[in-house]
Amino acid sequence: MEPPPAPLQRKSSFSQESEDSQTATEFINDQLQLEADAREALPYAFDTCTQQLGPLRQILFSCLTCNPPPASLSDPYSPAGLCYSCSISCHGDHELVELFNKRNFVCDCGTTRLPSSARCTLRINPKTGSKGGSHSEPAVETNTYNKNFRNRFCGCEQEYDVNNEKGTMYQCLGLGTEADGGCGEDWWHPECLVGISRDWNKKASNLQKAAAKFEKNPDSEQDRQPTNGVPLQSENNDLLAENVEVDDPPAPPGFPDEDAFSAFICWKCVDAFPWIKRYAGSTGFLTPVLHRTSIPSGNRSLDSPLIGLEAVGHESGRDSLDSEPTSKKRKAEDDIDSHGAQASLKKVKSEVEITKSEIQTPKECNYEKLPEAPTESFSLFLTEEFRENFCRCKNCFPKLGKHSQLLEEEESYEPPLSESGDEDGQGGSSVGTGSLLDRGERALSNVDRVRAIEGVMVYNHLKDKVKTFLKPFAENGQAVGAEDIKKYFEQLRGDAEAVRLAGAAAAGGRGGSGEDGDGRKEQSGY
């Protein structure tokens, strides 16, 4: 007679011995620290879509996962912009492009500009009346888009790669959209504003090194004799081929020092609205920074003086304005401040809200006193007081009034800050929700009195049992392992006896009618 099979052993999902252990206090502190780190990275609440607030100047994102752009800019594309909250709640694990602030925009999440599979979890679904699952809603027609939504920036239309981008980019005030001939608040490389190659500094550095080495040893080798000042052979050729990597390249010739201006208007927008050209060089406006493609070819040398900027200081080794390690783009002054106080809705004053009191009616037009504007294309750099120096006579104001950003400094919508986990700020919170510990305490405070008392009694009973269980370990200085805890709670639930009986029943029932060989009965259907 064959011996009965051994009882089935219940597999454990726990390690047999706990290599690491920590107290409940340590676990809670670790959890609070993790939530504090998350809150530092995402300081704003992301539980509400801004769609219900209407057109805003707000920080936007483009999702390349839900709405991938075509390879060619000439191919048709339906771009979409996402608000801060939707970029996290609805597209948190997608490939996103941060566009920073753009004016008069309504979030496109959950609209026909995105696939129906890309559902907004924050909007109120008109079919159900509850939040979540919203898709294919009509998109707002007043939104304007540019190539930034394709992850293309600047006049060079280069794809932005945060890991490889060097230097600082500047955002234009955006007098016009791309449809108007403007840039639509595009971000620009300084080199592209003056119309030279982005690697001009590498070429200039290599030429300077080669020239310096030749001057030091002019007769060392005949093959080092220069042609037009450039060495031809030998090790100097290696200098010319060398790639000089610069973390923060200097400003190109013709570009003003960063401290000399507070905003700028790119040459595209200036050309689209040429009336503003005459302000160049007047109070509040720097002298024009000409775009080299519009300069006669004889004057395009990199060694030429600062074109159009004789009165503006220039430092070749300037520091980047952007202090954030994750982005080389300079944020405008009205970008969201991650350390600001909780803010309410702020809207840009629209043209229709401009009152008559803001229109100055001088006796004569100051605009007509300005010198004639240059005919070439140029970018216009502005000082902090530039708005005060626009002529607002009855003839000039209609042109000026179409651009609210020229009348007063714009304010951007700031999402509300997350609730802090505790008063001293040491334990940050889950964004918009409070820490897990706080959530548990709030849930307990909402329980009715009878259930709360019953829960406290059960908790005290369980606490006494766990205290009794832990006492021997404390007396012997022994660490409590995962297997010890598992066995103890099996005993509390009566699982130990249930496991033993189940194993015995399985062993005795092998081969019986209607059973599989492993002791499991097949359940019948309905």
Sequence and secondary structure as in RCSB ss.txt:
>XXXX:A:sequence
MEPPPAPLQRKSSFSQESEDSQTATEFINDQLQLEADAREALPYAFDTCTQQLGPLRQILFSCLTCNPPPASLSD
PYSPAGLCYSCSISCHGDHELVELFNKRNFVCDCGTTRLPSSARCTLRINPKTGSKGGSHSEPAVETNTYNKNFR
NRFCGCEQEYDVNNEKGTMYQCLGLGTEADGGCGEDWWHPECLVGISRDWNKKASNLQKAAAKFEKNPDSEQDRQ
PTNGVPLQSENNDLLAENVEVDDPPAPPGFPDEDAFSAFICWKCVDAFPWIKRYAGSTGFLTPVLHRTSIPSGNR
SLDSPLIGLEAVGHESGRDSLDSEPTSKKRKAEDDIDSHGAQASLKKVKSEVEITKSEIQTPKECNYEKLPEAPT
ESFSLFLTEEFRENFCRCKNCFPKLGKHSQLLEEEESYEPPLSESGDEDGQGGSSVGTGSLLDRGERALSNVDRV
RAIEGVMVYNHLKDKVKTFLKPFAENGQAVGAEDIKKYFEQLRGDAEAVRLAGAAAAGGRGGSGEDGDGRKEQSG
Y
>XXXX:A:secstr
            SS SS S    HHHHHHHHHHHHHHHHHHS B  SS GGGG SEEEEEEEETTTS   SSTTS
      B HHHHHHTTTTS EEEEEEEEEE   TTBTTS TTS BSSSB TTTSSBS B SB   TT    GGGG
TEETTTTEE  TTT  S BEE   SS GGGTS SS EE HHHHHT  TTHHHHHHHHHHHHHHHHHSTTS GGG 
 BTTB  STHHHHHHH     SS    TT   GGG SEEE HHHHHHSGGGGGGTTSTTB   EE GGGS GGG 
 TTS  TT TTS   TT   S   TT  B   TTS  TTS          GGG  GGG    SS SGGGS    S
S EEEEE TTGGGGS  STTTHHHHTT HHHHS        B   SSTTSSS   TTT  HHHHHHHHHHTS HH
HHHHHHHHHHHHHHHHHHHHHHHHHHT    HHHHHHHHHHHHTHHHHHHHHHHHHHHTTT TTB TTS B    
 
